[in-house]
Amino acid sequence: MSYLNELNESQIVAVENIYGPTMVIAGAGSGKTRVLTYRIAYMLDQGIDPFNILSLTFTNKAAREMTERIGQIIGGTEAKNITMGTFHSVFSKILRFNADRIGFPNNFTIYDTQDSKSLIKDIIKEYNLDDKTYKASNVFGRISAAKNNLISPEAYALNPEIIQEDKQSRRPEMARIYQAYANRCQKSGAMDFDDLLYFTNVLLSNFPEVLHYYQQKFKYILVDEYQDTNYAQYLIVKKLAAAYENICVVGDDAQSIYSFRGANIENILNFRKDYPDFKLYKLEQNYRSSKNIVEAANSVIKKNKDQITKNVWTDNIDGSKIKVIRTLTDNEEGRTISNRIFDVKQSDAKDFNEFAILYRTNKQSRAFEEALRKLNIPYKIYGGLSFYQRKEIKDLLAYFRLTANQNDEEALKRVINYPKRAIGKTSIENIIIAANKYNVSMWQVMSDFEQYPTDVNNGTKQKIYDFVTMINSFSAQLNKLNAFDLANTIAKSSGIIREMTADKDKGPEEVERFQNVEELLAGIQEFVKGSDSDEFKSLADFMIEVALLTDADEEKPDERNHVSMMTIHASKGLEFKHVYIVG
C-alpha cells in the first residue's frame, strides 16, 4: 500500500479507521479529497466489496476524478462498481428503479429551475393571482424550502404556523399553488431537483423492504462536504446508515456557506448526538495557503461560539499581508481593483489567469467589467448563463425530453410552436384548460381530441396532429437508434437545423447559435463513443446525465489568459495567486 506514503500522520489515521461512525473535520486545503479517495482504496484493499460502498460527493466531476484515481491505485473494474456521485445523481437512479411505487414513470423528466418557474407562472395566471405579489422565484423558493424540510403539500396546508406566515407575506394562496404544482409535476411525469431528495425520503419511509435492500447494499457510506447537507439529505443518510453505522462524514463547520440553499450546519455539529461512540479525526495542516492567510482565517473563526475546535496551521511561507482597500462607490472600487491588476501584471510580468475577483452576488460584476474593459484586460465571468441554459440548446433538449416523456408539459409548451407551425397561444391555453378539466396531460388531450373536447379549430388540430405524429416517430426510435443518431434525426426532422440555416446573411449571433447546436450534437457523439463498446447509450440516457449536471460540473476556470470573476461560493476549492474580495 505505497499510496499511504503520500499522506501525513493525521490523514493516515483517518484513512485506516474504516469501521463505525467517523467524522473527519478537514480544514481548507488539508487534502480531504485525497483522504476520501485513499480511504475507499484502503477499504477495497481490506476486502470490502465495492458494491457495498456508497460515496456521496459535492459534484459529479469530483466523483469521476475520485473513481479514476481509485482505479489507478486498485484497478478500474473495482472502482467502477462503487456507487459514487452527488445526492441527486445517486438517488435519481434509485427513484427510477422504484418509480412505480411513488406514482411516477421510470423515465420521469427532471425539471430545472427555469422549468419549475415557468410552470409556477402558468399556475399563478390560471388562478388569476397577482404575479407581482406571487413572484415565481419567491413561490419556487417557498416550495423548495418546504420540500427540503420534507413538508408535503397536504401537511403544508394543515400547518397553522406556515399558513400564518403566508398570510403575513400577503400570499395566502401558497398552499393551493404548492398542491397544484405537485399535481402538475406528477401528471407531467416530472420531478424537480428538490423532489429527488423529497421522494427518496418518501420511498425509504413508506417501503421498508426498499430501505432494507439499500441498507444491505450500502454497508459503508461516505459523505463529502457534510456541513452543506440539508435536512432531507441528512435523513436519507441517517436511514441508510442505521443498520451498520459504517458512516464516514467529511466536512468543516467553518466552511458552511450554503445555508441559503437549505444547508444546515447542525447536521455536522450534532453528529456526536446521532452517533455517541463516533471517532473524530482532524486534518489541520493547510497545504494551500500562506501563513498570513491561515492566521487571519483562524482569528475570525475562533470567534464562532458553536464550533468544532481545530488548530489549522501551515508550513508554507508567510506570504503577502492581507490589504484592506476603502472606496466610496462601486465604480471607484472597480477602477481601483482594475488598476491594481494592471500594475501588478506590468511590474511582475504575471499572467492574467493568476488573478481572481470574488463577489457576493453576480450582479456586482458590472463595475469591474466596465473598468477591466477600459484597460483592455481580458476577463471571464463564471456562473453566468451556462451552455445548457442557452435558448437554442434548451429548445433542442426540450425535443429530446418530449421524445423520452410525452407528458412533459414544460418541454411540450416550449417546442409545440418552434420552429413556427402556426399553433398559437390561445390554442395552447385551450389545451391546458382541457387537460386540467379532465385531469390528464396536455399530450393526452392533443392525442385524442374526440375523448377530450376542446376549443381548438380543425385547421390547428391538423397541425397538432402532424406535430404529435412527428414526436411519436422520434419516440419509436428511442431504443433503436443510439443517442447521437436519434439526436441528429430530431435536429433535422424537427426543422431546427433548417430554421437556423435558412438565412444566408446570418449575423454573428445566429452563427454562434448554430455552432452551439453543433457542439451539443458533437457532445452527444462523444457520450456514445465514450461508453463501453457493447453498451447501448440511448438519448434518454444522455438526458438523465445532462439533467444532473451541476454548475461546478459544467464550468471551471481554464488555462486561457484572463482574469476570473465569480461569486465567493463558486470559488470554493480553487486557487489563485492574487485574489480580490470585493463588495
Secondary structure as UniProt FT lines:
FT   HELIX           2..6
FT   HELIX           9..16
FT   STRAND          22..26
FT   TURN            28..29
FT   HELIX           32..45
FT   TURN            46..47
FT   HELIX           50..52
FT   STRAND          53..56
FT   HELIX           60..73
FT   HELIX           76..80
FT   STRAND          83..85
FT   HELIX           87..97
FT   HELIX           99..102
FT   TURN            106..107
FT   STRAND          109..111
FT   HELIX           113..126
FT   TURN            127..128
FT   TURN            131..134
FT   HELIX           136..148
FT   TURN            149..150
FT   HELIX           153..157
FT   HELIX           160..168
FT   TURN            169..170
FT   TURN            172..173
FT   HELIX           174..187
FT   TURN            188..189
FT   STRAND          190..192
FT   HELIX           193..206
FT   HELIX           208..217
FT   STRAND          220..223
FT   HELIX           226..228
FT   HELIX           231..241
FT   TURN            242..244
FT   STRAND          247..251
FT   HELIX           253..255
FT   HELIX           259..261
FT   HELIX           266..269
FT   HELIX           271..274
FT   TURN            276..277
FT   STRAND          279..283
FT   HELIX           291..301
FT   TURN            302..303
FT   HELIX           330..348
FT   HELIX           352..354
FT   STRAND          355..359
FT   HELIX           362..365
FT   HELIX           366..374
FT   TURN            375..376
FT   STRAND          379..381
FT   HELIX           387..389
FT   HELIX           391..404
FT   TURN            406..407
FT   HELIX           409..415
FT   TURN            416..417
FT   HELIX           425..438
FT   HELIX           442..447
FT   TURN            449..451
FT   HELIX           458..475
FT   TURN            476..480
FT   HELIX           483..493
FT   HELIX           496..501
FT   HELIX           508..529
FT   TURN            533..534
FT   HELIX           539..547
FT   HELIX           551..554
FT   STRAND          563..567
FT   TURN            568..573
FT   STRAND          578..581
//
